[in-house]
Amino acid sequence: MKGCRLRLIGMGIVTIIGPISVAAVTARIAKDQFNLRSGDRFDMVMLVVFGTAIVLSLLALFRLRQGWIAEEAKRRVGSPGNIVLALKPACASPSAMPKKRLEVL
């Protein structure tokens, strides 16, 4: 655990500043090289920002991991628990929620 604080601070800085700097370079390239309109340029920059943020966040998770979990330390989840865990995203999605009908008087 020694030195974890510096790694955490460093990866936090990289995760925040990385997408911003890559987006600035992308906006410059989109304007000068591709001659994109401002709306298309904004869409391209947003895709690059989100893509870069996801990749750098995954890199931070990989770098800050504590190691593999021992088999004895893992919590046992049976078949019903796995089924519930698999269905949770589908049940929690907004499209699965019942739609409320507003009645206007």
Helices and strands as residue ranges (DSSP letters): H 4-32, H 38-63, G 71-73, H 79-92, G 94-96
